[in-house]
Structures are given as structure tokens and as C-alpha cells.
Amino acid sequence: MQRHHSSPAEISISHTTDVKANISWVEPTDTTLRAWANEIDATEAGAVGIALASVEISDGLVAYARAETRTGADYYLGPADSSLLDLENSHRLEVSGISLDSESKLRARLRNKLAQAKSGNSNLPAIAAIVGFLSKTVLISHMEA
């Protein structure tokens, strides 16, 4: 977020309804910026944090495990108040972030990530969350069966 905005900032979480949320962060030091100098890795890591918080706000789901390779997702999610080891009742979450986003780029990435989740080696329900850093937008969608 710090590439485009100052803390704190308001983000828009778009799912079944639009929700506004406040986000704040500590400005990174020069050392931190050098440690995260790879823009792709930094964007991905930032997107994960924002997506996980957004899905908790919108769906009440929290991450409890990293998903295995080829599942079509990054994390397993479950209700915050349940046993987080119940894979049969969990959801998969696929996350992506775009630093210099636009509405069309976000929508296209969302379609691609939903397709990725659908083709994954898992029959669990899936959610895709796309973080647009420039627009301060998070798009969330459930994969259609």
C-alpha cells in the first residue's frame, strides 16, 4: 500500500455487498524496503494479508492452513469459531494482487483465479480475492459449482 498511499487509508471490499474498511501500516524502513525489493513478492505478500483480513470481514472465515500445490488455492479457510482442523467443511482461498490496477484488470484477474480454483485438485468450495493496491479495492467472489 505504501507505494501508492499514506497510512491510514480506506479500502473498499466488494463481495455480495460493498464494505469500507480502514487499513493502517507502519511506514517501512530503508532496510525493510531493501528486503522486499522484489516488487512481485512484495505485492503478493501484501495481497495475502489484505485478502485474509477482507475475507474475515466479508465472510467470517479465517485461514488455518496453507493449501497444498495443485489444489487451485493458497489457503484453507474456516469459521473463526469452529475447529480449524475440519477440512471437510473448509473453503479454499486463492489470492492475487495487482499494484497498478484498473477495474478491467481486477475483473480479468478475478475470472482467471476462479478458473484456477475450479481446475484445482480439490472439490472444496473456493473463494478468490483480488487486491488492487492503487484503487484500494478488494474483489471477492465464490467459485460457482
N, C-alpha and C positions, 0 to 999 in steps of 0.2 A: 504494500500500500504506500510505503514511503516514497516510492519512485514518482508517484503522481499526486499525493495528498499529504496534508498535515494531520497529525492526531490531535483531537479525536475527529472522527468522520461518521457520517450516517450512511449505511448501506441499505439497499432495497433487496429483500428476499422475495422472489417471485415463485410461488408454488400454486396451490389451489386458491390462495388469496395473496395479496401483496402485504408484506410486513416490513416496517422500517426497524432497523436495529442500529445501535451505536457501537462503534468499534474504536478502540484506542490501543496504542502501542508505544513502547519506548523507542525513541529515535536510535537507530543503530550507530555504534561507534565505527570509526575507521577500520578497526580490527575486524569487527563483525561484517562490515561491507566487503572486506577483502576475503573473509572466509566464505562468503556467499556470492562471490564474484561471478559465478556461472548463472547467468540470467534464467536459463531454463530450470535448473534445480531450485533456485530461489523462488521462482514463480510457482512451481509445483508444490514446494513445501508450504508456501503461504496459502495456496489454494486449499490444501488439505485442512489446515487449521480453521480457515473461514468456512469451508464447506461443512466440516463436522459441527461447528457451532450453529450454523444455519439449519442443518437437518435436525439438530436437537430442538431449536426454536420452532421449526415448522411441523415436525412430526413427533417430537418427544422421543426420538431414538438417539442412542449413543453408541460409539464404536467400542467394541470389546475385543476384537482380534483383527489382525492383518489377514487379508484373503490370500489364498494360495495362487500361484501362477496359473493362468489359463481359466480362471473362474469368471473372467469378464468383469472383475471388480477389484477394488483396492482394499476395502474393509468389510467386516461383518458388523451389522448393527442390531441392537435390540432395545426394548423399552428400558428406560433408566431404572425402573423399579422391579425388574424381573431378574431371574437367574441368567446371567450373561454367558452361560455355557450351553444354552439350549439352541444348537444350530438349526434344528428343525423349524423353529419359529422365528428365525432371524431374517434379515434383509441383507442384500449385498449393496455396497455403495461404490460407485465409480466416480472419481473426482478428476476435474481438469481445470486449469486456469489459463487465462489469456491476459497478458499485460496490457497490450494496446488493442482493446476490444471494441467491437461495434455490435449493434443489435443483430445484424446478419451473421457475424462471426460467432456470437454466442449461441444463436439458434442452430447454426450448422454444427457446431461442436456438440451441442446437446443431442442432436439427432445421431451423430456418429458414436457418442458414448452410450446411448441407449441401444444402438445396434451391436456395439461391442459387448454389452452386458447380455443381450439376448443370445449371442453366439457363444457365450462362455460355457464352460463345462460345469454348469450348476443349474438346478431347477428352482433355486430360491428366488423369491421376488427381488427385484433390483430397483435401485434409485440412482439417477445420475444427478450430479451437482456441478455446475459450471460457474466459476468465479471470474467476473470481469473486473479487473483492478482499476482501469481507467474510469469506467462508468459506475463503479461501486455497486455492482449488481451481482446477485447470485440467482441463477435459474436452477430450479429443482423440478425433476419430473420422475414419475414412477414408470417403469417399463410396462408396456401393455402385454398381457399374456398372449 
